[in-house]
Amino acid sequence: MFHSQHMRTICAAVMLIVTAGCAHDLNKESKALPHCPPQYSFAHADPEHGFRICLPAGVKRAVADYPKDSTLFSGFAVPVRTNLKDKRLIIVPGDYDLLKGAETFGRFTAGNVTFERAKLEEGSAGHLTLHIVYTWKSTNLHFDFELRSVNLSNFDPSNRPAEYNRDTQIKLTEQIMSTFRPTG
């Protein structure tokens, strides 16, 4: 009796391991890459464009409808009780029209690749989007971090959220980009 219960327990454990392994293979991107730090455990590998990058857990990948052939990651955490409402990363191959109006603000190096960095603000009376764009010149690939906030003056002073700290958010984009590695 003990032997058959023990065997059933072992069989159940093996089935769980096999099932978990099969489910894990369905989404290979969630597998941590060796260079990913714990806070950026979602790994995105792009063999077509020759890179890999680590993103925070909880982000979701989608195909962006604009610009053409770009990849969108959403679901980034935003600071609570601030006017920052959404944060996204769009990876854009090829020419990126948004950069025509952008202001360059230095360079950033990760994985032995130096990126040109630019920023652009766009918006209306109700919202503002700050784009922090890292461009990998040799491959013409752009990493656009969109920081979407609401206009503080749209709130009654008693309900007004705090303004998010742009410098902190730019530092977070740098932390993510520091996980970048070319694969070619």
N, C-alpha and C positions, 0 to 999 in steps of 0.2 A: 504494500500500500504506500509506504513512504517513498519507495523507488518510483512508482508511477506518478505521484504528485510532484516529486522532484523533476522528473522528466517533462511533465506538462509545464512546469515553471520555466525550465530551460528552453523548451520549444517556444513558449510565449515570449520570452526575452529575445530569442533569435528572430522571431517574426517582427517584433518591434524594431529591432536594429535594422533588419532588411527593409521594412517599410519606411523607416526614417531615412535610410540611405537612398531609396528610390525617390522619395519626395524631395530630398535635398538636391538630387540631380536635376529636378525640374527647373530649379532656379539657381543656376550656377553662380549668378552675380552675388547672391547673398553669402557665398563662401568668403571668409576673410582671406585677404591676400597676406603674405608673410610680412610685408612692410606696413600693414594697416594698424594704427594705434587703436586701443579699445574704444575710444570715443568716436572713431570713424570706421565702424565695423562693416558697413555696406560697401562692397567692392564692385566697381564698375570697370570691366576690361573691354576695350574696343580694339580688336585686332585689325579691323579695316583701316582705322586711323592711327594705329600704332602707339597706344598709350593705355595706361590703367590709372585709376584714381580711387581714393577711398572717400566715402561720404558718410554722414551720420546715419545711424540706424533709424529706420522709420521713413526714410525718403522713398518715393515711388517714381519709377521710370515710366515715361509715356512718350509717344511720338508727338512732337510739336507740329502744329499746322503751319507755323511761320517761325522762322525762315525755313525754306524747303530743306528737307533731309536733316533737320536738326533733331536733337534729343533733349527732352525736358525732364528735369527732376524736380519734384515738388514734395511738400511735406516736411520742410525744414522747420525746426523749432524757432519760434520768435519770442522775444522777451514779453512777459505778461504785463498788462496795464500800461502798454506803450502804444504809440500810433503806428508801429510797424505791424502790419497785418499779414503779410505773406512774403516768403522768401523762396526764390527759385534759382535753379541753375539751368541754363540752356547752352548746350554744346553745339556750335554752329560750324560746319565745314564750308570752306570756300569764302567768297566775298560776303561781307556783312555790312549792309547799308547803314545800319545804326552808327557805325564808327565814323561816318562822314562828319557828324556833328559833335563827336566826342573830344574831350580834352585829355591829352596824354598826361600821365602822372607817374613817370618812372618805369622801372623794370623790376621784375621779380624772377628769381632763379629757383628751380626745383628739379631734381632728377637730372642735373646737368643740362637743363634746357632753360634758356632765358626768354621770358615772356615780356612783351610790351604791355604796359598796363594803361588803361584809359577809363574815364568815367563820363557819364552823361546823365543829366536829369531831364525827365520829361513828365508832363502831367497836366492837370487842369485845376480848377478851383477846389475840387473834391479830393484829389489824390495826387501823389507824387511817386514816381518810380526812379530810383537811383540805380543805374547800371554800373557795375564794376566789371570790366572786361579784361581778361588776360588773353593775349594773342600769341600763339605759337607761330611765328613768322614762316619758318621753313616748311611747314605743312599747311599754312593758311587755315588754322583751326582756332576757334574763339571759344572761350569759357566765360559766359555772361552770367554773373550773379545779379539777379534782379531783386531789389529791396523795395517792396511796395508798401507805402504808408498812406495814411489818411491825413488830410489837412487839419491841424490842431484847431484852427479858427472855426471849423465846422461844429465844434462842441461848445456847449454851455460851459462857462468856467468851472462850475461845480462838478461837471462830469468829464472834464478834459483829461485824457490820458497824458502820461509823461512822454516827452519826445525821446525817441530811441537814440542811442549813442552810435552815430555813424562810424566813428573811429573803431569802436569795439566790433561792429559788424564787418568792417574792412579787415580787421585783424582775423576774424573768423574765416573770411574768404581766403586769407593768406595761409591759415592753418590747413584748410582743405587742400589748397593748391600745393602745399608743401608735401602732400602725399603723392603727387603726380610722378609717374615714371614712364619714360618711353619704353616700348616693347620691341622696337625694331633694331 
